[in-house]
């Protein structure tokens, strides 16, 4: 049990294939619940984190803010015995050079071979392919030839594609552009290296709390296209892994918790790909038994804004996680924070749209087929209601069975700004309403 959290907390660490790193942690969780007579278990998962300590810092700060505000909420929250399951899993950040407004992308400067080799090497352990280290070595060896050799460009792309292994039969990959596999390598790098690939039209009034709220400009040219490709593959690999860890790792733990403590209320909270992880835990594999949680909070979720959708294409297609709502697997409210200030969550969508041949205008916004939860909230979802993530002390009217899209343009500055008091206040409100 960790002693630095404001509530009784047990960390459970999962491997990339969803197994518990130390099964004894699960036993400790069950003991903690018994010892503290836990009535409500907050289950929280990080997203992009290369360092477990970074995840712990996020948890501590957010939970400390939750603790400060529970006394100001209704007596129902203050009188409950809250406990925490802190999920730790091997996620990986992509190379963020192109998302930094003050970096090379915004100045128009390119990256040299050394920069690209360094960034590719950093991403090496993100992939699950058994020969990923050898593939990365071959990729870096090709870098000096990329600028002038279409043959090297094609070989680079063909090699890079082998890094993204298919997910298991228990998990599906959403929105992987067909063109990512079909285009010739030199053509793909040229397309990915175009300067306007990530331009997003943001209303001027939305960036009151910080600098430009868009995705920024991707690095251009062949090297920029190569790094964008590696980032895109990393994005989908982590997205797949989040689903696998949620279904194969977290879900069995929750089933054990509920079997031993049938009256306990589960409050699932996920940030970034952690939002996909906790939603996958609720969904389970196709044909899995139903598990019900008290509430679901998706903080800057890094998956499709159609993930909970019903008939999003008007051809009968539902989002992969639609059954979570259809089967009433969340008895209380669902909240989803979203903001145009979140550059990272939209990384894959402008790329996917460009590869699919769509106009870049409006790419990633709510009207686009390519958009993320953390950017737009849940789209094409009949249960969804629009709201605002307000300042601390905001009174929310949260309804069981409803999905509350909380616009956070003025209260969340960027993808990682989810431990602040405004977010904590909304989480307290969710627990109160469950």
C-alpha positions in Angstrom: 0.0 0.0 0.0 1.3 3.4 -0.9 1.5 5.8 2.0 1.8 9.1 0.1 -1.8 9.2 -1.1 -4.6 11.1 0.7 -6.8 8.0 0.7 -6.1 4.3 1.4 -4.5 3.2 -1.9 -3.2 0.1 -3.5 -1.2 0.2 -6.7 -1.6 -2.6 -9.2 0.9 -2.8 -12.0 0.2 -4.5 -15.2 2.4 -5.8 -18.0 1.8 -4.9 -21.6 -0.1 -8.1 -22.2 -2.5 -7.3 -19.3 -1.1 -9.7 -16.7 -0.5 -8.5 -13.1 3.2 -7.8 -12.5 2.8 -8.9 -8.9 -0.4 -10.9 -8.1 0.2 -10.1 -4.5 -0.8 -6.5 -5.2 -4.4 -7.7 -6.0 -4.5 -9.6 -2.6 -3.3 -6.3 -1.0 -6.1 -4.5 -2.7 -8.8 -6.9 -1.4 -7.3 -6.6 2.1 -7.2 -2.8 2.0 -10.9 -2.8 1.0 -11.8 -5.0 4.0 -9.5 -3.2 6.5 -10.9 0.2 5.7 -14.5 -0.9 5.1 -14.3 0.8 1.7 -17.7 1.8 0.3 -16.4 3.5 -2.8 -13.4 2.5 -4.8 -11.9 5.0 -7.1 -10.1 3.2 -10.0 -7.7 5.5 -11.7 -5.5 5.0 -14.8 -2.9 7.2 -16.3 -2.3 7.5 -20.1 1.0 8.6 -21.7 3.6 8.2 -19.1 7.1 7.0 -19.6 7.8 7.0 -15.9 5.7 5.4 -13.2 6.6 8.2 -10.8 5.0 10.6 -13.2 1.8 8.7 -13.0 2.0 8.6 -9.2 2.5 12.4 -9.1 -0.6 12.9 -11.2 -2.6 10.6 -8.9 -1.4 12.3 -5.7 -2.1 15.8 -7.0 -5.6 14.9 -8.3 -6.6 12.9 -5.2 -5.3 15.7 -2.9 -7.6 18.1 -4.7 -10.5 15.7 -4.4 -9.8 15.3 -0.7 -9.9 19.1 -0.2 -13.3 19.4 -1.9 -15.1 16.4 -0.4 -15.9 18.3 2.8 -17.5 21.1 0.7 -19.7 18.6 -1.2 -22.8 16.9 0.1 -22.6 14.8 3.3 -23.0 11.7 1.1 -19.5 12.1 -0.2 -17.9 13.2 3.1 -19.3 10.3 5.0 -18.2 7.6 2.5 -15.1 5.4 3.0 -13.2 6.1 -0.2 -10.3 3.9 -1.3 -8.2 4.0 -4.5 -6.9 1.4 -6.9 -4.0 3.1 -8.7 -3.4 1.4 -12.1 0.1 1.4 -13.5 0.8 0.1 -17.0 3.6 0.4 -19.5 2.6 3.3 -21.7 4.9 5.4 -23.8 5.0 9.0 -24.9 5.5 9.7 -28.6 8.2 12.2 -29.5 6.6 15.5 -28.8 9.0 17.8 -30.7 6.3 18.6 -33.3 3.7 19.4 -30.7 5.7 22.1 -29.0 4.7 25.5 -30.2 8.1 27.1 -29.6 10.0 24.2 -31.2 11.3 23.5 -34.6 7.8 23.1 -36.1 6.7 26.6 -35.5 9.9 28.2 -36.6 10.0 26.4 -39.9 13.3 24.8 -39.0 13.8 21.1 -39.9 15.4 18.3 -38.0 18.7 16.7 -39.0 19.6 13.1 -39.2 20.9 13.0 -35.6 17.6 14.4 -34.3 15.6 11.9 -36.2 17.8 8.9 -35.1 17.5 10.1 -31.5 13.7 10.3 -31.6 13.3 6.9 -33.3 15.6 5.3 -30.7 13.5 6.8 -27.9 10.4 5.2 -29.3 12.0 1.8 -29.7 10.5 0.1 -26.6 7.0 1.4 -27.4 6.3 -1.5 -29.7 5.3 -5.1 -29.1 6.8 -6.7 -32.2 9.3 -9.4 -31.0 12.0 -8.0 -33.2 11.4 -4.3 -32.6 14.9 -3.6 -31.4 16.4 -5.0 -34.6 13.9 -3.2 -36.7 14.7 0.1 -35.1 18.4 -0.4 -35.7 17.7 -1.0 -39.4 15.4 2.1 -39.4 18.1 4.3 -37.9 20.6 3.0 -40.4 18.4 4.2 -43.3 18.0 7.7 -42.0 21.1 9.2 -43.7 19.7 8.1 -47.1 16.1 9.2 -46.6 16.4 12.7 -48.0 17.6 11.6 -51.4 16.6 8.0 -52.0 13.0 6.9 -52.8 14.2 3.3 -52.4 15.4 4.1 -48.8 12.1 5.8 -48.1 10.1 2.8 -49.2 12.3 0.4 -47.2 12.0 2.7 -44.2 8.2 2.7 -44.3 7.9 -1.1 -45.0 10.1 -1.8 -42.0 8.2 0.6 -39.8 4.9 -1.0 -40.6 6.2 -4.3 -39.2 6.5 -2.7 -35.7 2.7 -2.4 -35.4 1.6 -5.9 -34.6 -2.1 -6.7 -34.8 -4.0 -6.7 -31.5 -5.3 -10.0 -30.1 -8.7 -11.3 -31.1 -10.1 -9.9 -27.9 -9.4 -6.3 -29.0 -10.1 -4.3 -32.1 -8.1 -1.5 -33.6 -10.1 1.6 -34.3 -9.6 3.9 -37.3 -6.3 2.7 -38.6 -6.2 4.4 -42.0 -6.1 1.9 -44.8 -3.7 4.2 -46.6 -1.1 3.6 -43.9 -0.7 0.1 -45.2 -1.5 0.7 -48.8 0.6 3.7 -49.9 4.1 3.3 -51.3 6.7 4.4 -48.7 8.0 7.4 -50.6 4.5 8.7 -51.3 3.5 8.2 -47.7 6.4 10.1 -46.3 5.8 12.9 -48.8 2.1 13.1 -47.7 3.0 13.0 -44.0 5.7 15.7 -44.4 3.4 18.3 -46.0 3.4 21.5 -43.9 -0.3 21.9 -43.4 -1.0 18.4 -42.2 -2.2 19.4 -38.7 -3.8 22.8 -39.3 -6.9 23.0 -37.2 -9.2 26.0 -37.2 -9.7 27.2 -33.6 -12.0 30.1 -32.7 -9.9 32.9 -31.3 -11.9 33.2 -28.2 -11.0 29.7 -27.0 -7.4 30.3 -26.2 -8.0 32.8 -23.3 -6.0 30.7 -20.8 -2.9 30.0 -22.8 -1.1 30.1 -26.1 -2.5 28.8 -29.4 -5.0 26.1 -28.8 -4.4 24.1 -32.0 -2.3 21.1 -32.7 0.6 23.2 -34.0 2.5 22.4 -37.2 4.2 19.1 -37.9 7.8 19.0 -39.0 8.0 19.1 -42.7 9.9 17.2 -45.4 11.0 13.6 -45.6 12.5 13.5 -42.1 9.4 15.2 -40.6 7.3 12.7 -42.4 9.4 9.8 -41.0 9.0 11.1 -37.4 5.3 11.7 -37.9 4.9 8.1 -39.1 6.8 6.8 -36.1 4.6 8.9 -33.8 1.4 7.6 -35.5 2.5 4.0 -35.1 3.3 4.6 -31.5 -0.1 6.2 -31.0 -1.9 3.1 -32.3 0.3 0.7 -30.4 -0.4 2.5 -27.1 -4.1 2.7 -28.0 -4.2 -1.1 -28.6 -2.2 -1.8 -25.4 -4.6 0.3 -23.3 -7.5 -1.9 -24.6 -5.7 -5.1 -23.9 -4.7 -4.0 -20.3 -8.2 -2.9 -19.6 -9.9 -6.1 -20.8 -7.3 -8.7 -19.8 -5.8 -7.0 -16.8 -8.1 -4.5 -15.0 -11.4 -6.2 -15.6 -10.6 -9.5 -13.9 -9.4 -7.5 -10.9 -12.7 -5.6 -10.7 -14.6 -8.8 -11.0 -12.7 -10.1 -8.0 -13.4 -6.9 -6.1 -17.2 -7.1 -6.8 -17.4 -10.8 -6.1 -15.9 -10.3 -2.6 -17.7 -6.9 -2.0 -21.0 -6.9 -3.9 -22.2 -3.6 -2.5 -19.0 -1.6 -3.3 -19.3 1.3 -5.7 -16.7 1.5 -8.4 -15.8 4.9 -9.8 -13.6 4.5 -12.9 -11.4 7.5 -13.9 -9.1 7.5 -16.9 -6.7 10.0 -18.4 -5.7 10.0 -22.0 -5.3 6.3 -23.1 -6.2 5.5 -19.5 -9.7 6.6 -20.5 -9.8 3.9 -23.1 -8.3 1.4 -20.6 -11.0 1.9 -18.0 -13.8 1.9 -20.7 -12.4 -1.4 -22.1 -12.5 -2.9 -18.6 -16.2 -2.1 -18.4 -16.9 -3.4 -21.9 -14.9 -6.6 -21.6 -14.4 -9.1 -24.4 -17.3 -9.9 -26.8 -19.7 -12.1 -24.9 -18.2 -11.3 -21.5 -20.5 -11.2 -18.4 -21.9 -7.8 -17.5 -20.1 -5.7 -14.9 -21.6 -2.5 -13.6 -19.8 0.5 -12.2 -21.2 3.5 -10.3 -19.6 6.2 -12.5 -17.1 6.8 -15.3 -14.9 9.8 -15.8 -12.9 10.2 -19.0 -10.3 13.0 -18.6 -9.0 14.1 -22.0 -9.7 10.7 -23.5 -7.4 9.6 -26.3 -9.8 7.6 -28.4 -12.4 8.2 -31.0 -15.2 10.7 -30.2 -17.5 8.0 -31.8 -16.4 5.4 -29.2 -19.8 5.5 -27.4 -21.7 6.4 -30.5 -24.9 5.0 -31.9 -25.2 4.7 -35.7 -22.4 7.3 -36.2 -22.2 6.8 -40.0 -26.0 6.5 -40.6 -25.3 3.0 -41.8 -25.9 1.2 -38.6 -22.4 1.4 -37.2 -22.0 1.8 -33.5 -18.9 2.8 -31.5 -16.8 -0.1 -30.2 -17.8 0.8 -26.6 -21.5 1.4 -27.3 -22.6 -1.6 -25.3 -21.3 0.1 -22.1 -24.3 2.5 -22.5 -26.7 0.0 -24.2 -26.3 -2.4 -21.3 -26.5 0.3 -18.6 -23.1 -0.8 -17.3 -22.6 2.6 -15.7 -25.4 3.1 -13.1 -24.5 6.7 -12.4 -23.3 9.6 -14.6 -20.5 9.6 -17.2 -18.4 12.8 -17.5 -16.0 13.6 -20.3 -13.7 16.6 -20.2 -12.8 18.0 -23.6 -11.0 21.1 -24.9 -9.4 22.5 -28.0 -6.4 23.2 -25.8 -5.5 19.5 -26.0 -3.0 19.1 -28.9 -1.8 15.6 -28.0 -5.2 13.9 -28.1 -5.7 14.9 -31.7 -2.3 13.7 -33.0 -3.6 10.8 -35.1 -6.7 12.4 -36.4 -5.4 15.0 -38.8 -2.9 12.5 -40.1 -5.6 9.9 -40.7 -7.8 12.5 -42.4 -5.0 13.6 -44.7 -4.2 10.0 -45.6 -7.9 9.4 -46.3 -7.9 12.3 -48.7 -10.2 14.5 -46.7 -10.0 18.3 -46.7 -7.9 19.6 -43.8 -10.4 22.3 -42.9 -12.1 21.5 -39.7 -10.1 18.2 -39.2 -10.5 16.9 -35.7 -13.5 19.0 -34.7 -16.9 17.6 -33.7 -18.2 17.5 -37.3 -15.3 15.6 -38.6 -15.3 11.8 -38.8 -11.7 12.0 -37.4 -11.9 13.4 -33.9 -11.0 12.4 -30.3 -12.9 12.3 -27.0 -10.6 14.8 -25.4 -11.1 17.3 -28.2 -14.8 17.0 -28.7 -16.5 14.8 -26.1 -18.8 12.0 -27.1 -20.3 12.5 -30.5 -23.4 10.8 -32.1 -24.3 9.6 -28.6 -28.0 10.0 -27.7 -27.3 10.1 -24.0 -24.8 13.0 -24.3 -25.6 16.4 -22.8 -23.4 19.5 -23.1 -22.0 21.2 -20.1 -19.1 23.2 -18.8 -16.2 22.2 -16.6 -16.4 25.1 -14.2 -14.1 26.6 -11.5 -13.9 24.9 -8.1 -17.2 25.2 -6.3 -19.3 24.8 -9.5 -22.6 23.0 -8.8 -23.3 20.3 -11.4 -26.6 18.5 -12.2 -25.3 15.1 -13.2 -27.9 12.5 -14.1 -27.6 8.7 -14.0 -27.3 7.1 -17.4 -26.4 10.4 -19.0 -23.0 11.3 -20.7 -22.0 14.8 -19.7 -19.6 16.4 -22.2 -17.9 19.1 -20.1 -16.2 21.8 -22.2 -13.0 22.7 -20.5 -11.5 25.4 -22.7 -11.2 27.8 -19.7 -10.2 25.2 -17.0 -7.8 22.7 -18.7 -4.7 24.1 -20.4 -3.4 21.1 -22.2 -3.6 17.3 -22.4 -1.9 16.7 -19.0 -3.7 19.4 -17.0 -6.2 17.1 -15.4 -5.1 17.1 -11.7 -6.4 20.7 -11.1 -9.1 21.7 -8.7 -11.7 22.1 -11.4 -11.3 18.5 -12.5 -11.3 17.4 -8.9 -14.5 19.2 -8.2 -16.2 17.4 -11.1 -15.0 14.1 -9.8 -16.5 14.8 -6.4 -19.8 15.7 -8.1 -19.7 12.4 -9.9 -19.2 10.4 -6.7 -21.9 12.5 -5.1 -24.4 11.8 -7.9 -23.7 8.0 -7.9 
